[in-house]
């Protein structure tokens, strides 16, 4: 995200798939320190994961079956907000409840400078791209969590499949991959002045 701030890419910061809000609170701290006027929006069903599809592959033994199934990784909305207040942080400028494709498109800001996708499953990651990528500013960045290149150790192999499938519709590619995250830059790195 600091790269986007440094290059002055216009637009909001969005996180799709917030779970307990730990990463959301990190994003809020970074924005408060380095770019306090930039909007931050968080999206989650707060009901856990949707149903697994065929593109997600078999359930992994690396984590519990319930965490990888419908309803896994649910977290109460009220606690998500309370945890910001408990750390004396301003909550996101918008917290949007629902599965990503079901949230009205006008609830996604335009433009978007930085997006973090942590939906775990194929449908969630692909839907994240469908809702966000058309609004992503040139030079904007998407980071996708659970982009696991080894299917043998992958808990959420559908995430990588969704990235690969969506990027076939664009001229963009994964620029970097570290640990289990992919970084995509729309239209290449670009500096705004």
C-alpha positions, 0 to 999 in steps of 0.5 A, spaced: 500 500 500 505 504 501 507 504 494 501 506 491 501 512 496 508 514 494 506 513 487 500 518 488 495 513 485 488 516 486 483 512 489 480 508 495 483 502 499 479 496 499 479 490 503 475 484 501 474 479 506 476 482 513 475 476 517 477 478 524 479 485 522 486 484 524 489 486 517 483 492 516 486 495 523 493 495 520 491 498 513 487 503 518 494 505 521 498 506 515 493 510 512 492 514 518 500 515 518 501 516 511 495 518 507 489 520 512 485 523 507 484 517 503 478 513 503 478 505 506 472 500 505 471 493 508 467 488 505 465 481 508 459 477 509 460 476 516 457 469 515 463 466 513 465 463 507 460 461 501 459 454 498 466 451 496 465 449 488 469 444 484 474 450 482 476 450 489 479 443 489 479 438 495 479 440 502 486 440 505 488 436 511 492 443 513 486 446 517 480 444 519 474 442 515 469 446 518 474 452 516 474 451 509 467 449 508 460 454 508 460 458 514 467 457 515 471 464 518 465 467 520 466 473 525 461 478 528 460 484 525 459 488 531 466 485 534 469 487 528 467 495 529 468 494 536 475 492 535 477 498 532 474 502 537 478 498 542 484 500 539 482 507 538 482 507 531 477 510 526 473 504 523 473 504 515 469 509 512 465 504 509 463 497 512 459 493 507 456 486 509 454 481 504 458 476 499 462 480 494 458 479 488 451 481 492 454 488 494 451 493 489 456 495 485 455 503 487 458 501 494 465 500 491 468 506 490 471 509 484 477 509 483 480 504 487 488 505 488 489 499 492 485 492 493 486 486 498 483 480 496 482 475 502 476 471 500 479 464 500 475 461 495 475 461 487 468 464 487 470 470 492 476 471 489 473 472 482 467 476 484 472 480 488 476 482 481 469 483 477 467 488 482 474 492 483 478 491 477 474 495 472 474 501 478 482 500 479 486 506 477 491 505 472 497 503 476 493 501 482 495 494 485 491 488 487 494 483 493 491 476 493 492 472 499 492 465 499 495 465 492 498 458 493 502 455 487 503 448 490 497 445 490 500 439 494 500 444 500 494 449 498 488 450 503 485 454 498 487 452 491 481 456 488 484 462 489 490 462 484 485 459 479 481 465 480 487 470 479 489 466 473 482 465 470 480 473 471 487 475 468 486 472 462 481 477 460 486 483 461 493 484 459 496 484 466 500 479 470 502 477 477 508 481 478 510 478 484 509 472 489 511 472 496 509 467 501 502 466 499 500 472 496 500 475 489 501 482 487 498 485 480 499 492 478 494 494 473 497 497 466 504 497 469 507 501 475 505 508 474 507 515 478 502 520 478 504 527 480 
